[in-house]
């Protein structure tokens, strides 16, 4: 892991536990697959969070992935961590407040890693293997927590990876 920085290295180690690939190979693959969505674009498609059901790997609009764009690791403002079982309206309200605050503070539009648009639904397993590295590739973790957040395994995994990278 000498070729990657410490946070990405920790994320690669966690990713290797989930999958079967070598950590350095996972970092290279994740670098190619990493995407984000601009807040400007996401605002035009609020229904992707507000009225969308849980991701189950079987139902996905084919156009959603095209709303995100390739992004270099470390060029994404925040990894959006949330539970699909929590209120979409409440999550949207919290996300909107955070994004407007970010714009005022940073004088630029945030770019987000948002699972519905950044995971290629035609190769979910490949992207999920890279998930810890995607998290490490973001400049922060934005947790939009509702009633079910802490009971969802993926949400807890995202928190675990983030804490592991921060240690």
N, C-alpha and C positions, 0 to 999 in steps of 0.2 A: 504493500500500500504506500510505498514511498513516493509514488508519482502523483498522489492525490493529497489534498489538504486534510487536516485532522477531522473536521466535521463531515466532509464527504467520505473519508475513509471509514468513520464509524457507521455512517449510513450504508456504505457498501458492504460492511461486515454484516449488518442487520439484513440487508437485501440478500446476501449470500445464504443466510440461514433460512430465508423464505424460499429461495429458489435453488437452482443447482449450478449456477454459473460462478466462475471465478470473480472475486470482487472487482479487480481491475477491468475485466471484460464488461461487467455490469455498469461501471462508471462510463466506459466508452459508449455502450449501447444507450444508456440513459441520456448522455449528452446529445446523441442524435435524435432521441425521441422527445426531449423536453419541450414543452409548449406552455404558452400562457395566453390569457385573454385580457385585452385592454378594458378598463372600466367603462370607457366610452362605448365600446361594442356591447358589453354586458348590459349596460343600462337600456339599450335598445331591445334586449331580449330578457327582460326581467322574469318572464314566464318560465325560463329555464331553472329558476330557483323557487319562485313563488308558487307555481302551479304544477310542478313536476313531482312525480312519484319517485320512490326509491330506485336506485340503479340495481338492476337484477341480472344484467348481462344478456337479457333476451329482447328487451325493448329499448330502442334508441333511435331518435331521429337522425337520419344520415347526414343532415346538414350541420349538426352541432359541432362536430370535430373541426369543420372548416371555419368555424368562428374563432378558433384559437390559431395562433401562429407559432412557428418555431422560435425558440428563445434560447439564448446562451444561459448556462448555469450561472447564477448570481445576478442575472438581469431581470429577475421577477421580484416584484415588491413583496408579495406575501403568498403563502400557501394557505388556501381557505379550507379549514377543517370544520366540518359540520356533520350532523346526522340528517339523513334524508327523511327520518321519521319525525323530525321536529317541524314546527310551523314555518312554512315558507315565507309568509308575510312578516313574521317576527325576524327571521334571518335576514330578509331583504332590508328591513328597516335598520338593523344593526350594521349590515354591510354598507349600506348607503352612508350612514353616519361616519363609519370608519374611512371610507373612500373620500368623502368630502373633507374630513379632517386631514387626511394624507395630502390631498391637493393643496390645502392651505399651508401646511407645514413644509412640504417638499417642492412646491411650485411646479408639479408635474402630475400627470395622470397615473394612478397605480396600474400595474399589470399583475394579474392574479393567476395562480394555478388553481383551477376549478375543475374538479373531477369530471363533471358531465361533458365538458368541452375539451379537456386536455388529455383524457384517456381515449385512445383509439378503440372504439367499441368493437371493431372487427378483429382486434388482437389484444383483448383485455389482459390475458395472462402475461403477455410480454411487458405491458405497461405496469401492471401491479408488481411484477418482480423489481421494477425500477423505482417504485413508490418512495422508499426511504431516500434514494438519491434525489428524486424530484423535490422532496421536502428540504434536503440539504442545499439544493440549488436555489432555493428561495431566500430572500433577505430577511424574512420573518415568518412567523406562524400567526395566522389570524384565526382564533377559535371563536366560532359563533355557536354558542352552546345553548341548548334547550333542554327540555325534560328528559329526553332519551340519550343525550350525547354520551354520558359516561357509561351507559350500558351497551354501547355499540363497539364491537371488537376493533373495527378499523379505526375508529376515533381514538380509542385507547392506544392502539398501535402507533398512530401518528404522534400522540403525546409522548409515548415511550421513546420513539426515535428522536424526537426533538430534544427531550431531556438528556438522552444519551449523547447527542452531538454537543450539547451545551456543557457537559461535564468536563 
